[in-house]
Amino acid sequence: MIETAEAPSSSLVEGAEPPPPRTSPRTAARRGGPRPRRTPGLVLSYGWVALSAVVVLVPLAYLASLSLMTQGQISAGLLLPAEPAWQNWGNAWNSAIPRGIANSLAAAFIGALLTLALALPGAWTIARHRTGGSALSGLILSPWLLPPVVAIIPLLTLLRLLGLINTLPGLTLVYALMNVPVAIWLLDGFIRRIPVEIEEAARLDGAGELQLLFRVVVPVLGPALIAVGVIVAILNYNEFLFATFLTQSEGSQTVPVVLAGMLSERVQDFGRIAASSLLAVIPIFTIAVLLQRHLVEGLTTGAVK
């Protein structure tokens, strides 16, 4: 009986070299190998990001440069200060700017909390119970799209009747009511992404409507609530028209109104105005950066976890 021997595999053949290990393009680039080819789409994306960064950062950089110039250097058209004028920052800090920033932060974030408290039940009712049909969400948003100046006279009348004219609580109440439509419109889309089975399971366990809303829906909507709250707070912080007409005393004015008052002075100190503008930008910019992860998570993934 003739026995046949199996042919040895290529990896066991004497003198044969083992196949080279597979390496990713990034590892090959680090080792000095050939770099992966950059597609036109990737280059276009990098270019767009670079252009966006330039558009955002160049005005802020020039504003920072102006804040360190004297009036003579600014009039001469210099791009960089010959000698930093740090007194501009001291003058800005000793002005009404810190009080205006505090008023703006209080009105913005308290107004945002009140907006969420009013908008969440409305958005949940529209999304889950079909209240008002499919057109109600658009009808609620339509007044928000109108020019805000049309509401000045009615708001002045209502605040005068409530005794809240020329007060920070009155302005906070206006901010809270003004952004309810946009908050409902944003939250409606997030609530519709929540699986209905979660709410049905809670109802089977005996949860009422309020328990279902605050113990089931609100925890799932955490990122969405933070995202909408940050958006509404930024809108409140930057609002100028209502703050101009509804707050006349220095103790209740917000930072946009204070900055506008600096621009209306007969002798304008642009260095102090630039430093004051940067002081006004720092708080809201810092808050947005600290909450960036929650903001992106809420806007991209919504309520589904």
Secondary structure, DSSP 8 states (H G I E B T S, - for coil): ---------TTTSTT---------HHHHHHTT-------HHHHHHHHHHHHHHHHHHHHHHHHHHHTT--HHHHHTT-SS-SS--THHHHHHHTTTHHHHHHHHHHHHHHHHHHHHHHHHHHHHHHHHH-TTGGGHHHHHHGGGGS-GGGGHHHHHHHHHHHT-TTSHHHHHHHHHHHTHHHHHHHHHHHHHTS-HHHHHHHHHTT--HHHHIIIIIHHHTHHHHHHHHHHHHHHHHH--HHHHHH--STTT--HHHHHHHHHTSSS--HHHHHHHHHHHHHHHHHHHHHTHHHHHHHHHHTT--
